[in-house]
Amino acid sequence: MTQHEEADLPQGPYKLRLFITGSTPRSTRAIENMRRICAENLEGRFDLEVVDVYQNPEATKELQIIATPTLVKILPEPLRRIIGDLSDRERVLAGLDLAPLGEDDQAHQ
């Protein structure tokens, strides 16, 4: 990545909310994947809140969560949602505005 590309990436704090359903393998994978991505790419610049929709079903209404796991990037704007276990690292980084989407990825959106 060039210095110019790095300058285009958001530098402020990230506010992230990960919606899961209990301690299922898919939920556990999503938490582990997101914690790893945050540690590697947002060290010291993120607040990751994990919300179990079984324990807090009301939390899904504000952000209109209809599937889990779903990661919501609240800050920096724009708000973005990424659905799935977050195992596709490049897709997650692109969704967080931490890496550009490749041409192949853009064609599938």
C-alpha positions in Angstrom: 0.0 0.0 0.0 1.4 3.4 -0.9 1.6 6.4 1.5 -1.2 8.1 -0.5 -3.5 5.0 -0.1 -2.7 4.9 3.6 -3.6 8.6 3.9 -7.0 7.9 2.4 -7.9 5.4 5.1 -9.9 6.6 8.1 -7.6 7.5 11.1 -10.1 8.1 13.9 -11.5 5.6 16.4 -13.8 2.8 15.2 -17.0 2.0 17.0 -18.1 -1.5 16.0 -21.0 -3.7 17.2 -21.0 -7.4 16.5 -24.5 -9.1 16.8 -24.3 -12.8 17.5 -26.8 -15.5 18.6 -25.5 -17.3 21.7 -22.3 -19.4 21.7 -22.8 -21.2 18.4 -19.7 -22.1 16.4 -20.6 -19.5 13.8 -20.9 -16.8 16.5 -17.6 -17.9 18.1 -15.8 -17.7 14.8 -17.2 -14.3 14.1 -15.9 -13.0 17.4 -12.5 -14.6 17.0 -12.2 -13.3 13.4 -13.2 -9.7 14.4 -10.9 -9.6 17.4 -8.0 -10.7 15.2 -8.8 -8.2 12.4 -9.1 -5.4 15.0 -5.8 -6.3 16.7 -3.9 -6.4 13.4 -5.5 -3.3 11.8 -7.0 -1.1 14.4 -4.7 -1.5 17.4 -5.7 1.1 20.0 -8.3 2.7 17.7 -11.4 0.6 18.2 -14.3 -0.1 20.5 -15.8 -3.5 19.8 -19.1 -4.3 21.5 -20.5 -7.9 21.2 -24.2 -8.1 21.5 -25.9 -11.5 22.0 -29.4 -11.1 20.5 -30.7 -13.9 22.7 -29.8 -11.9 25.8 -30.6 -8.4 24.3 -33.2 -8.8 21.5 -34.2 -5.1 21.8 -30.7 -4.1 20.5 -31.5 -5.4 17.0 -34.3 -2.9 16.4 -32.2 0.4 16.4 -29.8 -0.9 13.7 -32.4 -3.2 12.0 -30.5 -6.4 12.4 -32.2 -9.3 10.6 -29.4 -11.9 10.5 -26.5 -13.0 12.7 -23.6 -12.7 13.0 -23.7 -9.1 11.7 -21.0 -6.6 12.2 -22.0 -2.9 12.2 -19.5 -0.2 11.7 -21.0 2.8 13.5 -18.0 5.1 13.3 -16.4 6.4 11.3 -19.3 7.1 9.0 -20.8 5.9 6.8 -22.6 3.1 8.8 -21.9 -0.3 7.2 -23.1 -3.8 7.9 -21.2 -7.0 7.2 -23.1 -10.2 7.5 -21.4 -13.6 8.2 -18.7 -15.1 10.3 -16.2 -12.5 9.1 -13.8 -15.2 7.7 -13.4 -13.3 4.4 -10.7 -10.9 5.7 -10.5 -8.8 2.6 -14.2 -8.3 2.4 -14.3 -7.2 6.1 -11.3 -4.8 5.6 -13.1 -3.3 2.6 -16.3 -3.0 4.6 -14.4 -1.2 7.3 -12.7 1.1 4.7 -9.4 -0.3 5.7 -8.6 -1.7 2.2 -9.8 -1.1 -1.3 -12.0 -3.7 -2.9 -10.4 -5.5 -5.8 -12.0 -5.4 -9.2 -13.4 -8.9 -8.8 -14.9 -8.0 -5.4 -16.6 -4.9 -6.8 -18.2 -6.9 -9.6 -20.0 -9.1 -7.0 -21.6 -6.3 -5.0 
